[in-house]
Amino acid sequence: MTDKQTQEQANESNTIKNPEDWTTGDEPMTGAQRSYLKTLSEEAKVEFDENLTKAEASKRIDELQRQTGRGVEQNKSQSA
């Protein structure tokens, strides 16, 4: 295996983690999550829930990105 392949695998294993497995997932969402989630909620015309945890906010962001089409190009490049 080449160094590039090893690095790609290491990057994937370190960056893709299920929110349920986060050790800080039950903490309140971050400021960045709050801001982005509020924007996505407005675009999707759905209610913004300001009481989500970090893990819940992450899942909601993924859901609203799919719904609004935001993040689609970024997700495609990550899976390529």
PyMOL commands that set and color helices and strands:
alter all, ss='L'
color gray80, all
select helices_A, chain A and resi 3-15+19-21+31-44+54-68+72-79
alter helices_A, ss='H'
color red, helices_A
deselect
rebuild
show_as cartoon
